[in-house]
Structure formats: C-alpha cells, structure tokens
Amino acid sequence: MAKAIHSMIRVLDEARSIDFYRRAFGLEIADRLDFENFTLVYLSNGESPFEVELTVNKGRTEPYDLGDGYGHLAVLVEDLAAEHARFEAEGLNPRKMVEFAPDGELVAKFFFVADPDGYEIEVLQRGGRFK
C-alpha cells in the first residue's frame, strides 16, 4: 500500500515562502537539504506527517509558470470562519468563504488562498468526508 508523504512545489523566494506557510498553516521546517544548484525545504506540523516540499532553484529570478495543470493543495481546519479572519488579519488575502451545496446538500465549506508563488491552497472546514 502506498503512503502519501509530500507534495513538491517550486518557489522563487525561500524566506518569503517559509514565512507564508508558517503564518498561514503553522508549518515549520522539518528538514532542509542544500545542494549546489538547489535547496529542498520540508515543511510540516504535528497535525499530519504529510509534508510540503519547497524546491528553491538557485539563480532563478523569474516566477514559475504554473500552467493550466496545477490544481491545489488542501488543508483542514476546525473553525473556518476564525481561520478566514486570522488570514485577513495576517494580510494573507484569503478569498471569500464558500458553501458548496449542489442539490441543496452541503458538501464542503471552504476558502482559497494563494501562496507567494501563486499556488492555490483550499482551506476546508473539518467535517463530513473531510476528517
């Protein structure tokens, strides 16, 4: 059986990205591997063993083209409204909260936020199938 362990994203500014993920999701550096041409930074917290791997290619000055294939990362929170207010207070520019209820049946409550490199992150209210 396979176990999901991390998702890798390429970032332009290591410090800016670490600051965002720390302030937004409480992720801290679990490991940092520095190589000649790139650095890998693994971020995690005590909520889950899953990590976000930041890849910083040295010498890169142009933002990455995310293309039309990237979807999003998703995280769960206990109190969506409180987190949305916290994101706003932190200046993280969350988008509006949404209640997704096709056919009148609530499937999810969420909002999206973009990290400094434009990667979309869905912040979901814990509940239902999202445990």
C-alpha positions as YAML, in Angstrom:
chain: A
units: angstrom
residues:
- id: 1
  name: MET
  ca: [0.00, 0.00, 0.00]
- id: 2
  name: ALA
  ca: [1.35, 3.43, -0.91]
- id: 3
  name: LYS
  ca: [1.55, 6.24, 1.66]
- id: 4
  name: ALA
  ca: [1.38, 9.89, 0.58]
- id: 5
  name: ILE
  ca: [4.34, 11.70, 2.17]
- id: 6
  name: HIS
  ca: [4.75, 15.10, 0.48]
- id: 7
  name: SER
  ca: [3.87, 17.41, -2.36]
- id: 8
  name: MET
  ca: [6.64, 19.42, -4.01]
- id: 9
  name: ILE
  ca: [6.30, 22.95, -5.33]
- id: 10
  name: ARG
  ca: [8.97, 25.19, -6.85]
- id: 11
  name: VAL
  ca: [9.31, 28.56, -5.17]
- id: 12
  name: LEU
  ca: [11.25, 31.68, -6.06]
- id: 13
  name: ASP
  ca: [11.99, 33.13, -2.62]
- id: 14
  name: GLU
  ca: [12.68, 30.62, 0.17]
- id: 15
  name: ALA
  ca: [12.24, 33.04, 3.08]
- id: 16
  name: ARG
  ca: [9.01, 34.51, 1.73]
- id: 17
  name: SER
  ca: [7.52, 31.04, 1.18]
- id: 18
  name: ILE
  ca: [8.56, 29.73, 4.60]
- id: 19
  name: ASP
  ca: [7.04, 32.83, 6.21]
- id: 20
  name: PHE
  ca: [3.76, 32.33, 4.32]
- id: 21
  name: TYR
  ca: [3.39, 28.63, 5.18]
- id: 22
  name: ARG
  ca: [4.32, 29.28, 8.82]
- id: 23
  name: ARG
  ca: [1.83, 32.12, 9.24]
- id: 24
  name: ALA
  ca: [-0.94, 30.52, 7.20]
- id: 25
  name: PHE
  ca: [-0.76, 26.89, 8.29]
- id: 26
  name: GLY
  ca: [1.67, 26.61, 11.19]
- id: 27
  name: LEU
  ca: [4.15, 24.65, 9.08]
- id: 28
  name: GLU
  ca: [7.71, 24.67, 10.35]
- id: 29
  name: ILE
  ca: [10.94, 23.47, 8.76]
- id: 30
  name: ALA
  ca: [11.26, 19.72, 9.34]
- id: 31
  name: ASP
  ca: [14.39, 19.40, 7.22]
- id: 32
  name: ARG
  ca: [16.48, 21.47, 4.82]
- id: 33
  name: LEU
  ca: [18.81, 19.92, 2.26]
- id: 34
  name: ASP
  ca: [21.16, 22.31, 0.49]
- id: 35
  name: PHE
  ca: [22.78, 21.25, -2.79]
- id: 36
  name: GLU
  ca: [24.95, 23.07, -5.33]
- id: 37
  name: ASN
  ca: [22.10, 24.07, -7.68]
- id: 38
  name: PHE
  ca: [19.01, 23.83, -5.49]
- id: 39
  name: THR
  ca: [17.71, 23.60, -1.93]
- id: 40
  name: LEU
  ca: [14.90, 21.37, -0.65]
- id: 41
  name: VAL
  ca: [12.94, 22.58, 2.38]
- id: 42
  name: TYR
  ca: [10.46, 20.19, 4.00]
- id: 43
  name: LEU
  ca: [7.65, 21.80, 6.00]
- id: 44
  name: SER
  ca: [5.28, 20.05, 8.39]
- id: 45
  name: ASN
  ca: [3.38, 20.35, 11.65]
- id: 46
  name: GLY
  ca: [2.15, 17.98, 14.34]
- id: 47
  name: GLU
  ca: [-1.31, 17.64, 12.77]
- id: 48
  name: SER
  ca: [-0.16, 15.32, 9.98]
- id: 49
  name: PRO
  ca: [3.01, 13.55, 8.84]
- id: 50
  name: PHE
  ca: [2.38, 14.86, 5.29]
- id: 51
  name: GLU
  ca: [4.92, 17.49, 4.23]
- id: 52
  name: VAL
  ca: [5.12, 20.33, 1.73]
- id: 53
  name: GLU
  ca: [8.47, 20.25, -0.05]
- id: 54
  name: LEU
  ca: [9.70, 23.61, -1.30]
- id: 55
  name: THR
  ca: [12.25, 23.39, -4.10]
- id: 56
  name: VAL
  ca: [14.37, 26.52, -4.49]
- id: 57
  name: ASN
  ca: [16.43, 26.52, -7.68]
- id: 58
  name: LYS
  ca: [19.47, 28.71, -7.09]
- id: 59
  name: GLY
  ca: [19.93, 31.57, -9.52]
- id: 60
  name: ARG
  ca: [16.29, 31.55, -10.60]
- id: 61
  name: THR
  ca: [14.91, 35.08, -10.89]
- id: 62
  name: GLU
  ca: [11.76, 34.65, -12.98]
- id: 63
  name: PRO
  ca: [8.48, 33.44, -11.46]
- id: 64
  name: TYR
  ca: [7.44, 29.92, -12.43]
- id: 65
  name: ASP
  ca: [4.70, 29.39, -15.00]
- id: 66
  name: LEU
  ca: [2.16, 27.27, -13.16]
- id: 67
  name: GLY
  ca: [0.47, 26.35, -16.42]
- id: 68
  name: ASP
  ca: [-3.06, 25.05, -16.62]
- id: 69
  name: GLY
  ca: [-2.48, 21.67, -14.98]
- id: 70
  name: TYR
  ca: [-1.94, 22.58, -11.33]
- id: 71
  name: GLY
  ca: [-4.99, 22.16, -9.10]
- id: 72
  name: HIS
  ca: [-4.45, 22.92, -5.44]
- id: 73
  name: LEU
  ca: [-3.29, 21.69, -2.06]
- id: 74
  name: ALA
  ca: [-5.97, 21.32, 0.61]
- id: 75
  name: VAL
  ca: [-5.84, 21.65, 4.40]
- id: 76
  name: LEU
  ca: [-8.45, 21.13, 7.11]
- id: 77
  name: VAL
  ca: [-9.26, 23.49, 9.96]
- id: 78
  name: GLU
  ca: [-11.62, 23.24, 12.93]
- id: 79
  name: ASP
  ca: [-13.13, 26.73, 12.62]
- id: 80
  name: LEU
  ca: [-13.22, 28.05, 9.05]
- id: 81
  name: ALA
  ca: [-14.60, 31.49, 9.96]
- id: 82
  name: ALA
  ca: [-11.93, 32.03, 12.61]
- id: 83
  name: GLU
  ca: [-9.18, 30.96, 10.21]
- id: 84
  name: HIS
  ca: [-10.55, 33.23, 7.48]
- id: 85
  name: ALA
  ca: [-10.50, 36.16, 9.92]
- id: 86
  name: ARG
  ca: [-6.95, 35.23, 11.02]
- id: 87
  name: PHE
  ca: [-5.78, 35.08, 7.38]
- id: 88
  name: GLU
  ca: [-7.28, 38.52, 6.79]
- id: 89
  name: ALA
  ca: [-5.57, 39.90, 9.92]
- id: 90
  name: GLU
  ca: [-2.26, 38.41, 8.72]
- id: 91
  name: GLY
  ca: [-2.67, 40.13, 5.34]
- id: 92
  name: LEU
  ca: [-2.74, 36.77, 3.51]
- id: 93
  name: ASN
  ca: [-5.64, 37.82, 1.25]
- id: 94
  name: PRO
  ca: [-8.00, 34.85, 1.53]
- id: 95
  name: ARG
  ca: [-10.82, 34.74, -0.97]
- id: 96
  name: LYS
  ca: [-14.43, 34.65, 0.21]
- id: 97
  name: MET
  ca: [-15.80, 31.68, 2.12]
- id: 98
  name: VAL
  ca: [-17.96, 29.35, 0.04]
- id: 99
  name: GLU
  ca: [-20.59, 26.79, 0.96]
- id: 100
  name: PHE
  ca: [-20.61, 24.15, -1.77]
- id: 101
  name: ALA
  ca: [-24.06, 22.55, -1.71]
- id: 102
  name: PRO
  ca: [-25.15, 21.16, -5.08]
- id: 103
  name: ASP
  ca: [-28.70, 19.83, -4.94]
- id: 104
  name: GLY
  ca: [-29.10, 21.53, -1.53]
- id: 105
  name: GLU
  ca: [-26.77, 19.05, 0.21]
- id: 106
  name: LEU
  ca: [-23.77, 20.65, 1.93]
- id: 107
  name: VAL
  ca: [-20.58, 19.01, 0.64]
- id: 108
  name: ALA
  ca: [-17.98, 21.46, 1.92]
- id: 109
  name: LYS
  ca: [-17.29, 24.91, 3.36]
- id: 110
  name: PHE
  ca: [-14.02, 26.43, 2.21]
- id: 111
  name: PHE
  ca: [-11.99, 29.36, 1.01]
- id: 112
  name: PHE
  ca: [-8.93, 29.59, -1.19]
- id: 113
  name: VAL
  ca: [-5.69, 31.48, -0.65]
- id: 114
  name: ALA
  ca: [-2.69, 31.80, -2.97]
- id: 115
  name: ASP
  ca: [0.88, 31.45, -1.71]
- id: 116
  name: PRO
  ca: [3.58, 33.94, -2.80]
- id: 117
  name: ASP
  ca: [4.25, 31.96, -5.99]
- id: 118
  name: GLY
  ca: [0.58, 31.71, -6.97]
- id: 119
  name: TYR
  ca: [-0.07, 28.14, -5.82]
- id: 120
  name: GLU
  ca: [-3.69, 27.76, -4.76]
- id: 121
  name: ILE
  ca: [-4.49, 26.30, -1.35]
- id: 122
  name: GLU
  ca: [-8.00, 25.26, -0.32]
- id: 123
  name: VAL
  ca: [-8.81, 25.70, 3.36]
- id: 124
  name: LEU
  ca: [-11.70, 23.40, 4.31]
- id: 125
  name: GLN
  ca: [-13.90, 23.18, 7.39]
- id: 126
  name: ARG
  ca: [-13.30, 19.81, 9.07]
- id: 127
  name: GLY
  ca: [-16.37, 17.59, 8.80]
- id: 128
  name: GLY
  ca: [-18.21, 15.13, 6.61]
- id: 129
  name: ARG
  ca: [-15.78, 13.31, 4.34]
- id: 130
  name: PHE
  ca: [-13.07, 15.80, 5.29]
- id: 131
  name: LYS
  ca: [-11.77, 14.47, 8.58]
...
